[in-house]
Structures are given as structure tokens and as C-alpha cells.
Amino acid sequence: MLSYPSTVALSSRTLNHLADLIHAERTRRRGRWRRLDAGRPALLALAHLRNGDTIARLACGFTISVTTAWRYVREAIDLLAAHAENLNAAIRRIARLAYAILDGTLIPIDRVADQKPYYSGKHKRHGVNVQLIADCKGRLVWASPGLPGAVHDLTAARTHGLIEALSCANVMTFADKAYQGAGGSIRTPFKRRRHRPRLSRRQKTVNRHHAKIRAVGERAVATLKSWKILTKLRRCPRHATTIVQAILVLHHIRTSQNPR
């Protein structure tokens, strides 16, 4: 078996923060002796999330068993997810923005036994629907729990209470045509209808400006999917929420000047 050194495109601050969380949890539990100190499992988990390295490859690289590697990764992800903001906490920050951008994305998954709920007709593949909120510069602010891929974006936003929360906070939010009829403070482009086959010149102008604003939100989608574990989730889709929340915490640690 050959092994080789690799890199993880994250700062040492991110590694140290996760290592501190693991060390604090071990101290609290006063559990049994572990083969690796807190820093190594933290690095192992970050390599899994950021680079998408498989558990088998990580076990070989860290000279531990596959079972041990899986346990370290699962513990680290659960610890991070426990520190994720809920929607109410996120809305307090979002309310200070000039405006927000709402978008949905599909996290591809392996096929599962009950395939139909996870098949997205829009994307023609199986996946998990995640709703994202970005600021005016396209920076990722919040990500929702995952829902089966067959769920429509507007339905997903309503299920998570996003429409109501954004409207109550009076945050002007730009979204695409999938959110038509959301109401409240959600702004969507004009859409041609059966009795109105053509848009007016003014409506077309509004749509162009709307598209320019909303396109910035694609950066938030790219930010989330830069974590290679989400290229194709090879585990039970019920774990998607925990993984996305863990990644969101790491993203905020990475972009914050003072993560603590």
C-alpha cells in the first residue's frame, strides 16, 4: 500500500479551533484513552470534509483502522454541527444586511432504497435540497437543513420558515422564479403567463437588474460546494443536514477575524 502527503486548503486557525473542541469534549467526557491526540482527528475530519478523501484512504494515511477513522470523523462533525446557528440566531445578523439573496441547491447523493422522494426532476438526479442565504456580496450567511430532492424550492423555504422569518425581519430578499408567489419581502422576477405571453420593456429591464443582483448569490452555492464531500454524498441522506451544518460552522471560523 502506497501513501503520499497532501494538503488541505484551510488555515491553521480552523484546525486549532476544531482541535480545541475535540479536546474540550474529551475532557468533559473523561473517556478512554485515544490513539491520536486532538489535533490529528481534527486534521483527519477536515481532510474528509474539504478534500472529500474517503475513510479508507484516511485510515491508511493516519495508520489507523477504518472503524477508528470513521469514529473520529463522525465525532468531529457532530461537535461542529452542535455549534451551528439556528434560523432565529441567523436572522438577527441577516436583518442588518442591506438585502439578502435566497437560493436553493441540490447536494447529489448515492441512490437509496426509497429513491422517489430524493429524485429531483429539475436536476434529473437524486439529491438533497438545501436552501442558502447570501449577503449582497455573495458571501454565505446561512444554510438550511436538508430535505429530499423532490421538494420544490418554495416548499422547502416555507417548510424551514424562511419566508416568514425574512418577512418579519423586513429583509428585502431577491430570489429566482422558483419562489414565485412567496410574498412578504421576497422579490422575484416577472414571469410570462398564459394570458400575458410577452413582458413589457419595463418588466424586462427589471428582470435584467434582478438577475444581476441574484447572480451574486451563486457565489454562496460555490462556497458550499467547494467542500468536496458535497460533490456526491456517499452516505445516508439523513446525515446531509449534520454535514452541511458542520461545514457552515467551519466556513464562519475560516472567514471570521475572531472566531471565538
C-alpha positions in Angstrom: 0.0 0.0 0.0 1.5 3.4 -1.1 0.8 6.6 0.7 1.7 10.2 -0.1 1.5 13.7 1.6 -1.3 16.0 0.7 -2.7 19.5 1.6 -5.9 20.8 2.9 -6.8 24.3 1.8 -7.7 25.6 5.2 -5.9 27.8 7.8 -4.3 26.5 11.0 -6.8 28.6 12.9 -9.6 26.3 11.6 -7.6 23.3 12.6 -6.8 24.7 16.1 -10.5 25.6 16.7 -11.7 22.1 15.8 -8.9 20.5 17.9 -9.9 22.7 20.9 -13.5 21.5 20.5 -12.4 17.9 20.4 -10.0 18.3 23.4 -12.8 20.0 25.4 -15.3 17.3 24.6 -12.8 14.5 25.6 -12.1 16.3 28.9 -15.7 16.7 29.6 -16.5 13.0 29.0 -13.3 11.7 30.6 -13.4 8.9 28.1 -11.0 6.1 27.4 -7.5 6.6 26.0 -7.4 7.6 22.3 -4.6 6.7 20.0 -4.4 10.1 18.4 -4.3 13.4 20.2 -7.0 16.0 19.4 -5.1 17.7 16.6 -4.8 14.5 14.4 -8.6 13.7 14.4 -9.3 17.3 13.6 -7.0 17.2 10.6 -8.5 13.9 9.6 -12.0 15.3 9.7 -11.0 18.4 7.8 -9.4 16.3 5.0 -12.6 14.3 4.7 -14.8 17.4 4.5 -12.6 19.7 2.4 -10.9 17.2 0.1 -13.5 14.6 0.1 -10.9 11.9 1.0 -12.6 8.6 1.7 -12.5 7.0 5.1 -10.4 4.1 3.8 -7.7 6.4 2.4 -7.7 8.5 5.6 -7.3 5.4 7.7 -4.3 4.3 5.6 -2.7 7.8 5.8 -3.2 8.1 9.5 -2.2 4.4 10.1 -5.4 3.6 12.0 -8.3 1.3 11.3 -11.2 2.2 9.1 -13.6 1.9 12.1 -11.4 4.3 14.2 -11.2 6.8 11.3 -15.0 6.7 10.8 -15.5 7.3 14.6 -13.1 10.3 14.6 -14.8 11.9 11.6 -18.3 11.3 13.0 -17.4 12.8 16.3 -15.8 15.9 14.8 -18.8 16.5 12.5 -21.3 16.1 15.4 -19.3 18.5 17.5 -19.2 21.2 14.8 -22.9 20.8 13.9 -23.8 21.3 17.6 -22.3 24.8 17.3 -24.3 25.8 14.2 -26.7 28.7 14.4 -30.4 28.1 14.1 -32.5 30.3 11.8 -33.6 32.7 14.6 -29.9 33.5 15.5 -29.0 33.9 11.8 -31.9 36.2 11.2 -30.5 38.7 13.8 -27.4 39.0 11.6 -29.3 38.9 8.3 -31.6 41.8 9.5 -28.5 44.1 9.5 -27.9 43.4 5.8 -28.8 45.9 3.0 -30.6 42.9 1.4 -30.3 39.2 1.2 -30.3 36.6 -1.6 -32.2 33.3 -1.3 -31.3 30.3 -3.4 -31.6 26.6 -3.4 -29.1 23.9 -4.4 -29.1 20.1 -4.7 -26.5 18.1 -2.9 -26.1 14.9 -5.1 -26.3 11.6 -3.2 -25.9 7.9 -4.0 -29.1 6.1 -4.8 -31.1 5.0 -1.7 -33.7 2.3 -1.2 -36.6 4.8 -1.1 -35.5 6.7 -4.3 -38.6 8.6 -5.3 -38.5 11.3 -2.6 -34.9 12.1 -3.4 -35.2 12.4 -7.2 -35.1 15.9 -8.4 -37.0 16.3 -11.7 -35.3 19.7 -12.2 -31.8 18.3 -11.9 -32.6 14.8 -13.2 -30.7 13.2 -10.4 -31.0 12.1 -6.7 -30.1 14.6 -4.1 -30.9 16.7 -1.0 -32.4 20.1 -1.2 -30.6 22.8 0.8 -31.7 26.5 1.0 -29.0 29.1 1.2 -29.0 32.8 2.3 -26.2 35.0 1.0 -25.4 38.7 1.6 -25.1 41.4 -1.1 -21.6 40.3 -1.9 -22.5 36.6 -2.3 -21.0 35.5 1.0 -22.6 32.5 2.5 -24.6 33.5 5.7 -26.8 30.5 6.5 -27.7 27.1 5.1 -30.9 25.2 5.9 -31.3 21.5 7.0 -31.5 19.1 4.0 -34.8 18.0 2.6 -35.5 15.3 -0.1 -34.5 16.5 -3.6 -38.1 16.2 -4.9 -39.2 19.1 -2.7 -39.7 22.3 -4.6 -37.5 25.3 -3.5 -40.5 27.4 -2.5 -42.0 24.5 -0.4 -38.6 24.0 1.2 -38.3 27.7 2.1 -41.7 27.6 3.6 -41.0 24.4 5.5 -37.9 25.9 7.1 -39.8 29.1 7.9 -37.5 31.2 5.8 -40.2 33.2 4.1 -41.9 34.2 7.3 -38.6 34.9 9.1 -37.2 37.1 6.4 -40.5 39.0 6.0 -41.0 39.5 9.8 -37.4 40.9 9.9 -38.3 43.2 6.9 -35.3 42.0 4.9 -35.6 42.6 1.2 -34.7 39.3 -0.3 -34.0 38.5 -4.0 -34.8 35.1 -5.3 -35.3 33.3 -8.7 -38.6 32.3 -10.4 -38.8 29.1 -8.3 -40.0 31.3 -5.4 -42.9 33.0 -7.4 -45.8 33.6 -5.0 -43.7 33.6 -1.8 -45.0 37.1 -0.9 -43.7 39.1 2.0 -40.3 40.7 1.4 -39.3 38.1 -1.2 -38.7 39.7 -4.6 -38.8 37.5 -7.7 -38.6 38.4 -11.5 -41.6 38.9 -13.7 -42.8 35.7 -15.4 -44.7 35.2 -18.6 -48.1 33.8 -18.2 -50.7 32.3 -20.4 -52.8 35.5 -20.6 -49.6 37.6 -20.8 -47.3 36.0 -23.4 -44.9 38.9 -23.6 -43.3 41.1 -20.9 -43.2 44.8 -21.3 -40.0 46.7 -21.8 -40.1 47.9 -18.2 -40.6 44.4 -16.9 -37.6 43.1 -19.0 -35.5 45.9 -17.6 -36.5 45.0 -14.0 -35.7 41.3 -14.7 -32.2 42.2 -16.0 -31.4 44.2 -12.9 -32.9 41.5 -10.7 -30.8 38.8 -12.4 -27.6 40.8 -11.9 -28.3 41.1 -8.2 -29.3 37.4 -7.8 -26.4 36.1 -9.8 -24.1 37.2 -7.0 -25.8 34.6 -4.8 -24.3 31.8 -6.9 -21.0 32.5 -5.0 -22.6 31.2 -1.9 -23.5 27.9 -3.7 -19.9 27.7 -5.0 -18.6 28.3 -1.4 -20.7 25.5 0.0 -19.8 23.1 -2.8 -16.1 23.9 -2.6 -16.1 21.3 0.2 -15.6 18.2 -1.8 -17.5 15.9 0.5 -20.6 17.5 -1.1 -19.6 16.7 -4.6 -21.5 13.4 -4.1 -22.6 12.4 -0.6 -21.9 8.7 -0.2 -23.8 8.1 3.0 -27.4 8.1 4.3 -29.1 11.4 3.1 -30.3 11.9 6.7 -26.7 12.8 7.5 -26.7 15.7 5.0 -28.0 18.2 7.5 -25.3 17.5 10.1 -22.6 17.7 7.4 -23.9 21.0 6.0 -24.1 22.5 9.5 -20.6 21.4 10.3 -19.3 23.0 7.1 -21.2 26.2 7.8 -19.5 26.4 11.2 -16.1 25.8 9.6 -16.8 28.4 6.9 -17.6 31.1 9.6 -14.5 30.2 11.5 -12.5 30.5 8.3 -13.9 33.9 7.3 -14.2 35.5 10.8 -11.4 37.6 12.2 -12.3 36.4 15.7 -14.0 33.0 15.6 -14.3 32.8 19.3 
